[in-house]
Amino acid sequence: MSTTETVPTPGGPIGDPNAPVVSFEHVSIGFDGHSVLLNISFQARSGEMVIILGPAGGGKSILLKLANGLLPPDAGRVLLFGRDINKLTQAEMFDFRSHIGMVFQESALFDSLSVRDNVAYRLMEEHDNPEDVNRRVIESLKFVELEHAIDKFPDELSGGMRRRVAIARAIITQPSLLLYDSPTGGLDPITSTTIIELVMKQRDVYESTALLVTHRLQDAFTLATHRFNMKTNQMERIENDGVDPNTTLMILKEGHIAFTGSLVDLLRSKDPYIQEYLA
Amino acid sequence: MEIGEFLREKVLAVQEYSILAWTAMINVFRRPFYWVDLYTQADLIGVGSVPIVILTGFFTGGVLALNSATTLAQFGAKAVTGELVSLSMIKELGPVLTGLMVSGRNASGMASELGSMQVTEQIDAMRALGTDPLKKLVTPRVLSTIIMLVFLTIISDGLGTLGGGWISSTMGIDLSQYFHMAYQSLRYPDVLEGLVKPLLFGFIIATVGCYFGMSTRGGTQGVGRSTTQAVVVSSVLIIFSDFLISQVTIGLFGR
């Protein structure tokens, strides 16, 4: 890994600075008469990472799209920084999104643009100074260790590299909230570990709030039991078999929240569904 | 599927299309306006369609002259071939055939490009990055198609008249007489009709192509479906609106 780097100031919160960063209040959504999420309520405080687990097709990705205002709920409210996002106009919502970074399940890179243009996309839309844009693109790509791929196109990259470019694109403005949709989905174990390390680095170095959707229990366990060390530039096990106090696990079952709590709470749970899920 | 459900779906589709078309036009007056994308699309849609429009126009004019001269000769009226070719091309065949060619080429292209972006979450990513996909993707395509289709129609009309002239000359019709008749027969309502049609056809082609693209569901199969539907629906709407405009023009100007 590269040498230690200075920590830029993360994007400050907007709206109410004392409110939870993300708050779902009795949110429900369904498609074609079929309920996907039912009466979901949870919060994510500033600096907290909520890891959302559950079976495939359980509504995890839908939950992230609700958090980013890409889908409106059928019932309930989604609040970001204390503001109901469904009451914002489209123009206000687009401004709001400059404080949110999202990594999509299949990366969702723009395949007609180079890596440079993909990562710089938001900055170019805001018409930032080209030299400043270039510097920040290189910084962002250095974070994910892909500065050598700056002039490549997405179809020239491997799956893992595309995922890392997607992370670079999401973090370039140092958003206050990060949404990860299965960042390790479809990747081999070694590449998955690289991705999780980057997610952990973003959590611990920049202290951004995050919602992370995954179907891989081992990713959740790694994030909850490890911390990123800036000096060694690697993740390491938290001392005394401890768990990260800012990492919460949430398990969805048939559109409801079956569990929410720390890793320790999860392992101690007597719920038969949780025990079957962990088995 | 029940009839009620079917009708509900169609009404919803018309609603969604109307909202997209309206927003696309209103966005012309809202910032940001994506000039670079407008020029890129104008190049792809306009300049890229010139070869097929030239071929279509030229041979359509030629076959018009061929068939009309043969029939008119029976009445000793071969000399008016120029008038027939000119009026037919400029009022009807130029705009309609150019519209259908551009629809086949570009409505399908828009539907497949936007559809592919939709199913790979690139459009969601665009929204997540603070860009309105309607402003960035749809409005430039709609505006460039409207503008370029007018010029393409003019090229088609011109080449059609030339094609008719070439065939007429091989059938013993005097070329200067042909072009004299072609020019003299035109009146203001004919030219107006011939230039108003591409404005509406361009709007139909781009909005239908973008609508089917943005509403694609179901992976690669869905993209294929959207592409086909975009061409079919835009072609049918072109023919239908051509009928309406012709009716209105005749009602207003008597020709």
Contacts between the chains, C-beta under 8 A, distances in Angstrom:
chain1	res1	chain2	res2	distance
A	65	B	124	7.1
A	68	B	128	5.7
A	70	B	124	5.5
A	70	B	127	5.9
A	70	B	128	6.8
A	90	B	132	7.1
A	94	B	127	7.8
A	94	B	130	4.8
A	94	B	131	7.5
A	94	B	132	6.4
A	95	B	130	7.3
A	97	B	127	7.4
A	97	B	128	6.1
A	97	B	129	7.1
A	97	B	130	4.7
A	98	B	130	5.4
A	100	B	128	7.2
A	101	B	128	8.0
A	102	B	125	7.3
A	102	B	128	4.3
A	104	B	121	4.8
A	104	B	124	6.8
A	104	B	125	5.8
A	104	B	128	7.8
A	105	B	121	7.2
A	106	B	120	6.2
A	106	B	121	6.4
A	108	B	120	6.2
A	108	B	121	4.0
A	108	B	122	5.3
A	108	B	124	6.7
A	108	B	125	3.9
A	109	B	122	7.7
A	109	B	125	7.8
A	110	B	122	5.8
A	110	B	125	7.4
A	110	B	126	7.8
A	111	B	120	7.9
A	111	B	122	7.6
A	121	B	129	5.4
A	121	B	131	7.7
A	122	B	129	4.8
A	122	B	130	6.0
A	125	B	32	7.8
A	125	B	129	7.0
A	125	B	130	6.2
A	125	B	131	5.4
A	126	B	130	7.9
A	169	B	129	7.5
